[in-house]
Amino acid sequence: MTAILSQMDDRHYETYIDTFAGSSDLVDFLMESFMLFKDLIGKHVYPSDWMAMIMVQNRVFLRAINTYADTMNQKFLNNDDFEVQLWNNYFHLAVAFITQESLQLQHFSPTKRNKILAKYGDMRRLIGFAIRDIWYKLGSHKICFIPGMVGPILEMTLIPEEELRRATIPIFFDMITCENAHSGNFQKFENEIILKLDHEVEGGGGDERYMQLLETILLDCAAEKPPLRPQVQHFVSLVKGLLIRLLDYRTVMNDDSRNNRMSCTVNLLNFYKDINREGMYIRYLYKLRDLHLEGENYTEAAYTLLLHSRLLKWLDEMCSPQFEFHGSQTQRQLKETLYDTIIDYFDKGKMWEEAITLCKELAEQYENEIFDYELLSKRLEKQAKFYENIMKILRPKPDYFAVGYYGQGYPPFLRNKVFIHRGKEYERREDFQNHLMSQFPSALHLNTTTMPGDDIKNSLLQYIQCFTVQPVLEIPPRLKNKPVPDQIINFYKSNYVQRFHYSRPVKKGPVDPNNEFVSMWIERTTFTTVYKLPGILRWFEATDMKHTTLSPLENAIETMESTNEKILTMINQYQADWTLPINPLSMLLNGIVDPAVMGGFAKYEKAFFTEDFTQQHPEDRDKLLRLKDLIAWQIPLLGGGIALHGKRVMEALRPFHERMEECFKQLKKKVQKEYGVRELPDLDERKSTRPRSMLRSLRQSIISISSLQGSECGTPTKLHADRDFPPESPTSGSSTLPRSSGSMTGSLSEGMVTVGDAEVKLRKSKKKKKRSSMIFITEERERIHTMDSKRLSKKQEFRSDTNLCEPNEGSVSLTNANSRSLPAITGLSLAVVAGMEDVDSVRARRDSKSMSVCGTSDRTADRRSKGVINLIFKSKSSKSEKM
């Protein structure tokens, strides 16, 4: 057939076409010829290296196609004779011809390309110009090919040939004008070009030059039609943004770096979400899900599918099948199927809190919507297992790393940006950094942690900066000021975090060689990510960075808070699991109590607790009191840890333990003399099912960083004899205490505590049951001041184990001065002793408080209300009397 067509000239074609009696026969012939040509072009009749035969066939087919096109112009272009399908077949044949692999000269060597151009010319230009000319001749029939011909025309314009692009890209503006004149907008054209552009660029078409030409040509065309200019400008901006992301995605699609592929995928799905293209958005969600499963990132895979589930409602409306969920018929069925998969992913990722949330939502549907109690029971069993896992299974905290990509050698989505990465379980910074450098073998590592200068950012090279950052805990509102077990609160220390700290020590002013703490300042950088971690990625860009500076005193306070927190946490761990090795606890305690190891807090005393420092920094008085308070509270924490260590230590290490005890005794004597006494509940008494709740409340009270803001925190100070107190009540101390039936009777064995000469008896019958009901002093004081004077039912049992009334405003100074960092723990006595004090003064204060606050029966009823908990302050004199 090729040989016959090659011998035919124009007269032969004209004679043959005239043989068709009617137009319908001619239409059939032309359509069959177009389909035959298209099949021969697409099926590669000759081997790919038979270039001469292939080019001869193309030249013959091109002549035949152009001849048939002239015939169509003469016979089938008028309104009465217009054949939409015939013209549609012509356009598809012409695009298939121009895009065939054998004509893509850019893939050939320069010698081969020059030889083809010299003998056959660039046939792509010839047929491309013919397509352009025929399109403009269609007139009002153009609307019949929108949006059907958008994809083929786009494929033609993506061919990397400058003149061809310049000739064919204006067709897009003509399509915009045509649809806008017909419908008042060009939404169909826009939707189709976005859909086809995604497939074409992913398949290898397009480049930055094409993006520039497309923007320039369309804006130039729009300038000639002012009414359309705003819409075209918006469309060009949209397409340009999509092309940038698609080109980035194509660049890394076959990259060894899975992280880069994930980043580009997220950029694309966010773009499609912003422009409300749900189908494309879901398509890239599942691409991201697959990438996560390849890397066993089950938590991130769950969050990814969760985005799809949020597009669905609990309705029985039909929805189109999505990907592997072909069996789902309604939105409810698809959403339930997605939830089951997401819960499994969260379970594998040990994110049981998130799994529980979804279980509750499913349970709500089973119980109140579809009334499937069998499914409800199974779901609740699974939910109960997740609760058990939270309390019993250890979840290692992941580390977080700040990674900066500096230099012009990186792709735009990384260039000169900082990301916070979430490490995997037990992943060290060195391992993470080595893996990171392997993805960018030509990159240079920056050893500094400060922001590099413009010389680095504008360099053509690649630079990587990597260092560890600390997540900033954000406790959910429902957990604040409540006795929360450590297993629960520890989860939030490394999850649902969006702010991260990096602290760098710097020295300012004169340096004391004997005490570096005086000049040790902290420069802190706070990174805020665009989304919380974990999320649909293991990293997010840090969009905000703030720099602050901490003074040496503030640094000392944070160090003490951190140390006390560490002691409490370790006590928790060793009480919960007696199989843990004793070495970490030994090292922690010995490093604090043995001055030969680290020096303890003695250097803080030399640096800050001096007359010179106090006079030079009067504004730091509250901070000094806070530091002293933390030092005083460290003693009972150390005592509890050492007592626990004594029970766990092996006989071979008994001498080491005794040495540590001796050091602690000396330290305790010194601290209590200087900063007063703090007492914790006896660790042996905490036999309840939730001992960690008590320590959690204690931690929130003792080691709250927020204590530096808004309120004073100080060590107990000795009350002077000339301080004004309310007049002493003529009634006895014991008579001022409110009584209820059976609540204040008993012997010393039932819980009698002595304060001065007065005896206060504590009920212990339900102490274990209520031991987790702890309320902080400040919170309880606010509750008391806002309570109405209403009586409660006599059948309501007391919520507090002590029966001392709250102080009024006139006598609140003792609590403010001595116990600002103390927790109120039910049924257990905490003592704060700053030194020997006149017993009569203590009694006078106690009696006056009893008279002023607890003088009526209504106040007695108030004390029966839920949560009334009080502290008992023991003086040294009363303690010695009891002994």
Helices and strands as residue ranges (DSSP letters): H 2-7, H 10-18, H 23-42, H 51-75, H 84-98, G 101-103, G 105-107, H 110-120, H 123-137, G 139-145, H 150-157, H 162-168, H 170-183, H 187-202, H 208-223, G 226-228, H 229-252, H 258-274, H 278-294, H 298-309, H 331-348, H 352-368, H 373-392, E 400-406, E 417-422, H 429-439, E 444-446, H 454-457, E 463-471, G 477-479, H 486-493, E 497-507, G 516-519, E 520-533, E 539-550, H 552-576, H 583-593, H 602-608, H 611-616, G 618-620, H 621-648, G 651-653, H 654-675, E 677-678, G 683-685, H 691-702, G 705-708, G 748-750, E 752-755, E 758-761, H 767-770, H 777-786, G 809-811, H 813-818, E 832-833, H 839-853, H 857-863, H 876-882
